[in-house]
């Protein structure tokens, strides 16, 4: 397995942009939870904190694909510094508004400006694709990036919360702003590995990749997968509190991330003869089936084992989805296509968390897992739909999806 990942970095510049991308993706998971911790401490209102954080997440989900579209047209070195500068300014204004006890309404436009953050994960994936398009190493690269995404969501939130609580309330968001600035500059300076701009053909309409039915279906599939993650997050916390062991929730969530990371690394090191549409079908079926044991858990060890199993199929399915969008969109719109999928994932996490919170309040902690099962069923149905739609395209080399 190690040899497959070592071979990735044989190309010049790969270590540099991988490290820069790792730094630059941490601010996303740090900022949302940092805003909640900041405002909960200074304003004493979780409702306000949640609403301001949701504003940041929603604007990010809507704006990041548009930023990626500009990147595809003008290049990473041109667009990334401008978009990241806007996001950093928004974060700093939010911190100043909280420090000076500005009116609550002023926090929302600041959070919206902070949401103008580029999808750094998509930027790095686009660089890997430019290097290894059509080669087996691309699957390995996508696997590595999925693991890096998982690591950022494991390390980012506790780091942000720890700084807010341990130092001062603004510390988590302040570090996120600094990491975004440093990571963006480091990535933008590496011009040799950024994807080359591909001009649009004469007469070709300059429309969003969401006009492609395949991209819309894959984005919906990512929303459903995100809902599973959001449900597991909220329900695990509620279940641990119900059993009087709230700190054990972190162990449960770590088990989910561990299963996903381990499976993602293994998937990237293996080579499969099956076509992508079939791998998607298998991944969708496994994702759906592994949500069912969640309905039966009665103890924290059983919950940890169940989420570990569920996590083992998350990363491989996401890797296949990324590979499919790479083949489905035109070369000159690759970054936008990947960003729509990542935005769909984030929207799904938010929707899953919100819906689960309501259901847990009404029917108890374990009832929240019903949403995971429903989202798993949606993943399976969408996987079948996408697989059937893409099968002819992968059987005919001349077909353009």
C-alpha positions in Angstrom: 0.0 0.0 0.0 2.8 2.4 0.9 4.4 2.0 -2.5 1.2 3.2 -4.3 1.2 6.4 -2.2 4.9 6.9 -2.5 4.7 6.8 -6.3 2.2 9.6 -6.2 4.8 12.0 -5.0 7.4 11.1 -7.6 6.1 14.0 -9.8 7.8 17.4 -9.0 5.8 19.8 -6.9 3.3 17.2 -5.6 4.5 17.4 -2.0 4.3 21.2 -2.0 0.7 21.5 -3.2 -0.5 18.6 -1.1 0.9 20.3 2.1 -0.5 23.7 1.1 -3.9 22.1 0.4 -3.9 20.3 3.7 -3.3 23.6 5.6 -5.9 25.5 3.5 -8.7 23.0 4.0 -8.6 23.1 7.8 -10.4 26.5 8.0 -13.7 25.1 6.7 -14.4 22.7 9.6 -12.8 25.1 12.0 -14.9 28.2 11.1 -18.4 26.7 11.5 -17.8 25.3 14.9 -15.6 28.2 15.9 -18.5 30.7 15.2 -20.8 28.6 17.4 -18.3 28.4 20.3 -17.5 32.1 20.0 -21.0 33.4 20.0 -22.2 30.9 22.6 -19.6 32.3 25.0 -20.0 36.0 24.2 -23.8 36.2 23.4 -25.1 33.3 25.5 -27.4 32.2 22.7 -27.0 28.9 20.9 -29.9 29.9 18.6 -28.0 33.0 17.4 -24.7 31.0 17.2 -26.3 28.3 15.1 -28.0 30.7 12.8 -24.8 32.7 12.1 -22.9 29.5 11.6 -25.6 28.2 9.3 -25.3 31.4 7.2 -21.6 30.8 6.8 -22.2 27.1 5.7 -25.0 28.0 3.3 -23.1 30.8 1.6 -20.1 28.5 1.3 -22.2 25.8 -0.3 -23.7 28.2 -2.8 -20.6 30.4 -3.5 -17.8 27.8 -3.7 -19.0 26.3 -7.0 -19.2 29.7 -8.5 -15.6 30.5 -7.3 -14.5 27.2 -8.8 -16.2 28.1 -12.1 -14.1 31.3 -12.2 -11.0 29.3 -11.3 -11.7 27.1 -14.4 -11.9 30.2 -16.6 -9.1 32.3 -15.1 -6.8 30.0 -13.1 -6.1 29.2 -9.5 -3.3 31.8 -9.1 -5.7 34.6 -10.2 -8.9 33.7 -8.4 -7.9 31.9 -5.1 -6.1 34.9 -3.5 -9.1 37.2 -4.2 -11.7 34.8 -2.9 -9.7 33.8 0.1 -9.0 37.5 0.9 -12.8 38.2 0.9 -13.3 35.2 3.3 -10.5 36.3 5.6 -11.9 39.9 5.7 -15.4 38.4 6.6 -13.9 36.4 9.4 -12.0 39.3 10.8 -15.1 41.6 10.6 -17.1 38.9 12.4 -14.4 38.8 15.2 -14.4 42.6 15.5 -18.2 42.7 15.6 -18.3 40.1 18.4 -15.5 41.9 20.4 -17.2 45.3 20.1 -20.6 43.8 21.0 -22.1 45.0 17.7 -25.8 44.4 17.0 -26.8 40.8 16.3 -27.9 41.5 12.7 -24.4 42.7 11.8 -23.0 39.2 12.4 -24.9 37.7 9.5 -23.4 39.8 6.6 -19.9 39.2 8.1 -20.6 35.4 8.2 -21.9 35.6 4.6 -18.7 37.3 3.5 -16.6 34.7 5.4 -18.5 32.0 3.4 -16.9 33.2 0.2 -14.2 30.6 0.8 -12.8 28.5 -2.1 -13.2 24.7 -2.0 -9.5 23.9 -1.4 -10.2 20.2 -1.6 -11.4 20.6 -5.2 -8.4 22.8 -6.1 -5.9 20.1 -5.0 -7.9 17.3 -6.7 -7.8 19.3 -9.9 -4.0 19.4 -9.6 -3.8 15.7 -9.2 -6.1 15.2 -12.1 -4.0 17.5 -14.3 -1.0 15.2 -13.5 -2.5 11.8 -13.6 -5.6 12.0 -15.9 -6.3 8.6 -17.4 -3.7 6.9 -15.2 -4.2 4.4 -12.3 -2.5 6.8 -9.9 -5.5 9.1 -10.1 -7.7 6.8 -8.0 -4.9 6.7 -5.4 -4.7 10.5 -5.4 -8.5 10.8 -4.9 -8.3 8.3 -2.1 -5.5 10.3 -0.4 -7.5 13.5 -0.7 -10.6 11.9 0.8 -8.5 10.8 3.7 -7.1 14.3 4.1 -10.7 15.6 4.1 -11.6 13.2 6.9 -8.5 14.2 8.8 -9.4 17.9 8.6 -12.8 17.3 9.9 -11.3 15.2 12.8 -8.7 17.7 13.8 -10.3 21.0 12.8 -13.3 21.2 15.2 -11.6 20.2 18.4 -8.7 22.5 17.6 -11.0 25.4 17.1 -13.1 24.7 20.2 -10.0 24.1 22.3 -8.6 27.5 21.3 -11.9 29.3 21.8 -12.3 27.9 25.3 -8.6 27.7 26.4 -7.3 31.1 25.1 -10.0 33.6 24.1 -13.4 33.3 22.3 -12.1 34.6 19.0 -9.0 32.3 18.8 -10.4 29.5 16.8 -11.8 31.6 14.0 -8.7 33.8 14.0 -6.4 30.7 13.5 -8.7 29.6 10.7 -8.3 32.9 8.9 -4.5 32.7 9.3 -4.4 29.1 7.9 -6.6 30.1 5.0 -4.4 33.0 4.1 -1.1 31.0 4.4 -2.4 27.9 2.7 -3.9 29.9 -0.2 -0.7 31.9 -0.8 1.4 28.8 -0.7 -0.9 27.0 -3.2 -1.3 29.9 -5.6 2.5 30.4 -5.7 2.9 26.9 -7.1 2.0 27.8 -10.7 3.9 24.8 -12.3 1.3 22.3 -11.0 -1.9 24.3 -11.4 -4.2 22.9 -14.2 -3.7 24.5 -17.5 -6.6 26.7 -18.7 -8.7 25.0 -21.5 -10.5 27.5 -23.6 -14.1 26.9 -24.5 -14.7 25.8 -28.1 -16.1 28.4 -30.4 -19.9 28.5 -30.1 -19.9 26.3 -27.0 -22.3 27.7 -24.4 -20.6 28.8 -21.2 -23.1 27.1 -18.8 -22.7 25.6 -15.4 -21.9 21.9 -15.2 -25.1 21.5 -13.2 -26.8 21.6 -16.6 -25.5 18.0 -17.0 -28.0 15.5 -15.6 -25.1 13.2 -14.5 -23.6 16.0 -12.3 -27.0 16.8 -10.8 -27.6 13.1 -9.8 -24.1 12.7 -8.4 -24.6 15.9 -6.4 -27.8 14.6 -5.0 -26.1 11.3 -4.1 -23.5 13.3 -2.2 -26.3 15.2 -0.3 -27.7 11.8 0.7 -24.2 10.6 1.9 -23.8 13.9 3.8 -27.1 13.3 5.6 -25.8 10.0 6.9 -22.7 11.8 8.3 -24.8 14.6 9.9 -27.2 12.1 11.4 -24.4 10.0 12.9 -22.8 13.1 14.4 -25.9 14.4 16.2 -27.3 11.0 17.2 -24.0 9.7 18.6 -23.7 12.8 20.9 -27.3 12.4 22.0 -27.0 8.7 22.6 -23.8 9.1 24.6 -25.5 11.8 26.8 -28.5 9.5 27.2 -26.3 6.8 28.7 -24.6 9.4 30.9 -21.2 9.2 29.1 -21.1 12.4 26.9 -17.3 12.3 26.5 -17.7 8.8 24.8 -19.3 10.5 21.8 -15.8 11.6 20.6 -14.7 8.0 20.6 -17.7 6.9 18.6 -17.2 9.6 16.0 -13.5 8.8 15.8 -14.5 5.2 15.0 -16.5 6.4 12.1 -13.6 8.5 10.8 -11.1 5.7 11.4 -13.2 3.3 9.4 -13.6 5.7 6.5 -9.9 6.7 6.5 -8.6 3.1 6.6 -11.0 2.0 3.8 -10.1 5.0 1.7 -6.4 4.3 2.0 -6.9 0.6 1.1 -9.2 1.4 -1.8 -6.6 3.8 -3.3 -3.9 1.2 -3.1 -6.0 -1.5 -4.9 -6.8 -1.8 -8.6 -10.2 -3.0 -9.7 -11.1 -4.4 -13.1 -14.8 -3.5 -12.6 -16.1 -0.4 -14.4 -16.8 2.7 -12.3 -20.6 2.4 -12.7 -20.5 -1.1 -11.2 -18.2 0.0 -8.3 -20.7 2.8 -7.6 -23.5 0.3 -7.4 -21.6 -1.9 -5.0 -20.6 1.1 -2.9 -24.2 2.4 -2.8 -25.6 -0.9 -1.8 -22.9 -1.4 1.0 -23.5 2.2 2.3 -27.3 1.5 2.5 -26.9 -1.9 4.2 -24.4 -0.7 6.8 -26.9 1.9 8.1 -29.3 -0.9 9.2 -27.3 -2.1 12.3 -27.6 1.5 13.7 -31.3 0.8 14.4 -30.3 -2.0 16.8 -27.6 -0.5 18.9 -28.2 -0.6 22.7 -24.7 0.3 24.1 -21.8 2.5 23.3 -19.5 -0.3 22.2 -22.2 -1.5 19.8 -22.7 2.0 18.5 -18.9 2.4 17.9 -18.7 -0.9 16.1 -21.7 0.0 13.9 -20.4 3.4 12.9 -17.0 1.9 12.2 -18.6 -0.5 9.8 -20.7 2.3 8.2 -17.6 4.4 7.8 -15.7 1.7 5.9 -17.9 2.3 2.8 -18.1 6.1 2.9 -14.7 7.0 1.5 -14.6 4.3 -1.3 -18.0 5.4 -2.5 -17.0 9.1 -2.4 -13.8 8.2 -4.4 -15.8 6.5 -7.1 -18.2 9.5 -7.3 -15.2 11.9 -7.8 -13.8 9.6 -10.5 -17.2 9.6 -12.2 -17.5 13.4 -12.2 -14.0 13.7 -13.6 -15.2 11.7 -16.6 -18.6 13.3 -16.9 -17.6 17.0 -17.1 -15.6 18.8 -19.8 -11.9 19.3 -18.9 -12.3 23.1 -18.6 -15.0 22.7 -15.9 -13.5 20.0 -13.8 -12.9 22.1 -10.6 -16.5 23.4 -10.7 -17.9 19.8 -11.1 -15.9 18.6 -8.1 -16.9 21.6 -6.0 -20.6 21.0 -6.6 -20.2 17.5 -5.2 -18.3 18.7 -2.2 -20.9 21.4 -1.7 -23.6 18.7 -1.9 -21.9 16.8 0.8 -21.7 19.8 3.1 -25.4 20.6 2.5 -26.3 17.0 3.3 -24.4 17.1 6.6 -26.2 20.3 7.6 -29.6 18.9 6.6 -29.0 15.6 8.3 -27.9 17.4 11.5 -30.9 19.7 11.5 -33.5 17.0 10.8 -31.9 14.6 13.3 -31.9 17.3 16.0 -35.6 17.8 15.6 -36.4 14.0 15.6 -34.2 13.4 18.6 -36.0 16.1 20.6 -39.4 14.6 19.7 -38.7 10.8 19.9 -35.4 10.2 21.6 -31.8 9.6 20.7 -32.1 6.2 18.9 -34.9 7.4 16.7 -32.4 9.7 14.9 -30.8 6.7 13.2 -34.0 6.3 11.2 -32.8 9.3 9.1 -29.5 7.5 8.5 -31.4 4.5 7.1 -33.6 6.7 4.9 -30.5 8.5 3.6 -28.8 5.2 3.0 -31.8 4.1 0.9 -31.6 7.3 -1.1 -27.9 6.6 -1.7 -28.8 3.1 -3.0 -31.6 4.4 -5.3 -29.4 7.2 -6.7 -26.5 4.8 -7.2 -28.8 2.5 -9.3 -30.0 5.5 -11.3 -26.6 6.9 -12.0 -25.1 3.4 -12.7 -27.8 2.7 -15.3 -27.4 6.2 -16.9 -23.6 6.0 -17.1 -23.3 2.3 -18.2 -23.8 3.1 -21.9 -21.3 6.0 -21.7 -18.6 3.7 -20.3 -19.3 0.9 -22.8 -18.9 3.3 -25.8 -15.6 5.1 -25.9 -17.1 7.8 -28.2 -19.9 8.7 -25.9 -19.7 12.0 -24.2 -21.6 12.2 -20.9 
